[in-house]
């Protein structure tokens, strides 16, 4: 994920690195043995607040897009968010308090 930045003359500059992206941070936390679950829960709840009953379908589409674009980190994040929103198991948002 590249981020656009507005520079002082009003033009856009694109970050050459995605190392600071939220996706990268969450995936790296997991790789370092730090449980990123609280971040995923917050992200899924906020996503659900924004998209309401359409959140599950929207997350599924973003997951599918990440796979199509061969974005493994994005796919990992969107799969987790989609699961938290859509799943009815004990790990879903409905059962996490």
N, C-alpha and C positions, 0 to 999 in steps of 0.2 A: 504494500500500500504506500503510494507516494503522497506526500502532503503538499498542498499549495500554500505558499506564504506570500502575502502582499508586501512588497518592498516599498520604500519611501516614495518612489516616483510613481506608484500606483500600478506598476506591472506585477505579474506573478512570477515567483521563483518556485521551483519544485525541489523538494528535499532529495538529495542524491541517495539517501539511505533510508531504509525502513526499519532500522534497528530500534527506533524509539516508538514504534507503533504499539498500540494496546495489544494487538494480536501477538506480536513478538514477546511482549512482556509476560502475558499470561502463559504462553507456551513455554517460555524460558523458566518461569517460576516452577512449573510442573517438572521440567527437566532437571531442576536443581533440588527437587524433593520437597518443595514448598507447596502446600495444598492451595491451588487457585480457586477452589470451590466457592468461597465467599464472594469472590469477584464475579464468577459466573452467575451466581444467584442474584446479585445486585443487577447485573446486566440484563438477565432474563426478566426480572421484575420490572425494570425500567422499560424494556422493550414491550412487555405486556401492557404497561401503563400507556405507552404511546400508541400501540396498534390494536389494543383491545382484543376482541375475539378473532381478529385477523392475524394476530401475532404468530401463531403456530405456522400458518401458511406462509407468511412473510419470511420467517426464519428458515423454513424448509427451502424456499426459493433462493435465499442467500447462501445456504449450504450447497445447493445444487450448482449455483453460479461459481462458488469457490472451487468445487470439484471440476467443473468445466474449464476453469481458468488454471487448473493444476496448482491452486494455492492451498498447499497442505495445512499451513497454519490457520488460514481463514476457515478451511473446512473443519478443522478440529474445533475451533471456537464456535462456529455456527451449528455444528452438530450438537455440541454440549448445550447451547442455548435452546435449540429446537427441542432437545430431549427434555430439558427442564420445563419448558412451556407445554409441550404436547403429551408427555408421558403421564400416565395415571398411577405409576408405581410409587413406592415410598420415597423415591428420589425426586419426584416432581415438585414443582413449586407449591402445589396444593397441599403437600404433606410436609413441607419444610417450614418451621415456625421460627 
